[in-house]
């Protein structure tokens, strides 16, 4: 692999790392706020469990963020993989 290809590979890997770091930050904030809401609910008499609405509502976004951070690939990554496969099949 040439120098340009090596730099592009490093840049893609750096973007992947940043996406995952932002997810973990989002996850920690979500967990912290949900724990706070459960504590408020418990201290206020533990009546109707209203905390489940923000827990599941925001949880949907956290799940989407996790899919983006860990599953979804950039179109650029898919193209590079296709090129590698075609280069190996040509040999």
N, C-alpha and C positions, 0 to 999 in steps of 0.2 A: 504494500500500500504506500502511495506517495505521501508527501508531507501535507498536502492539502486534504487528502482523504483522512489522514490521521487527525488533523485539526477539526474537521467536520464531525468525526466520530466522537471526539472529546466534547464538542459543543452539544451534540445530541444527548450524551450521557449527563452533562451538567444540567441541561433542561429537565431531564428525567428526575435527577436528584432534587432539583428545586421544586418540581411538582409534588414530589413525595413529602418534602419538608413542609410545604404549605398545607398539605393534607393533615399531617400530624399536628400542626398548630391548630387547625380548624377542629380536629377531633378533641384535643385537650380542652379547648375553649368550650365546646359542646358538652363534654362530660362535666366540666366544672360548673357550668350554669345549670345543668340538669340536676346535679347533686344539690346545688343551692335551692332550686325550686322544690325538690323533694323535702328538704329540711324545712323550708317555709311552710309547705303543706302540712308536715308533721307537727310543727309548732303551733299551727293555727287551728288545730283540732282534728286533723286527719279525717275530714269529712269526705266529700266527693273528690275523687282523684283527678283534679283538673290539670295536674302537671303532665298527664299523658299526652295532651294535645300538643304542647310545644316539644315534648320528647319525640313523638313520632313525626310531627310536621318537620321539624328541623332535622330529624334523623334521616328523612328522605334525601335532603340535600347533602348530608354527610356521606350517605351511601353513594350518591352520584359523584361526589368529589373523590371517593375512594376508587370508584370505577375509572374515573379520568386519570387518577394518579398511578394506579397499578395495572390496569387492563388495557386502556385505550392507547394506541400507538400513533405517533405522528405519521402523516402520509409519506414524509421523507424516509422514515425508518422502513416502511413497507416497501418503498421503491428500492432502497439499498438491499433489502433481503431478496427481492425478486432478481436484482442484478447479480447477486452472489449465486443464487440458485441457477440462473441461466449460464453463468460463467463455469460453474461446476458441471453442469450437464453437457457443455460443449467439449469438455476434456475427454 
